[in-house]
Amino acid sequence: MDNSILAKEMKLHYASIGMVTDYDCWKENEEVSVEKVIKQMKENANSVASVLMDVIPRIVDADWSKESEELAKLVDGSIF
């Protein structure tokens, strides 16, 4: 089962972050190596850490009452 479905059933707000590790599926004339992928993964991890350090305090400080009520109504009326 998808994590977003489980989060919804538990009436939890859910978000995800996706990271691209290489571009060889569309970018021509560039060879991919393990070293390049690992380098990109490290850069992505640093970027995600920066995003989370910025976003988490704002998430904590926000009033989520309205969104939580709407989610509860949606879940209570859903059939899984």
N, C-alpha and C positions, 0 to 999 in steps of 0.2 A: 504494500500500500504506500502511496505517495505521502511524504512528510507533510505536505500542505493539507492533505485531507485529514490526517491525524490531528494536526494543529487546529483545524476548523472544528472537528468533533469535540475537541477539548476547549473550544472557545478562546483560543490563543491567536493573537496576531502573529503573522508569519512573513518573513522576507528572506530572500536569498541573494547571494552575490556570486556571479559567475566570472571566471577568469580564463582568458585565452592564453594558451601556452606556446602555440606556434601558428604560423600562417601558411604552412605548406599546402593546405588544401585548396588555396586560391592564388597564392602569390608565386608567380613563376620566376625562374632564374635565381632561386635562392635555395641552397641546400640546408636541410635541417640536421642538426646533430643533438646528441644528448646534452652536450654542454650548453648549446643555445637554448634548449627547452628549460634546463635547470636555471639558467640565468634569468630567463623570462619569468619563471615561477617565483624566483626570489624577488624580482622587481614587483610582480603582482602582489606577493605577500606583504611587501612594504607599503604598497598603495592601499591595500585593504586595511592594514593596521591603521594607517592615517585616516581613512574614511571612518572606521569604527571609533577611533578616539574622538573624532568630531561629532559623530552621530549619536553615540550612546548617551552622552549627557543630555542632549536635546530630547531623546526618546524618554529618558527618565523624568525630565522636567515637564513634559507635555501632559495635558489632561486628555486622557483617552476614554473618558466616560461615555461620550456619545458613540464613538466607534465600537466600544465594548457592548453597549446596548444593542446597536444595529447588528453586530455579529451574533449575539445571543438570540435575537429574534430570527435571524436567518437560519441559524443552526437548529433552533427549536422547531422551525417549520420545514426542515429538510428531511428527506428520506435518503439514507445512505445505503 
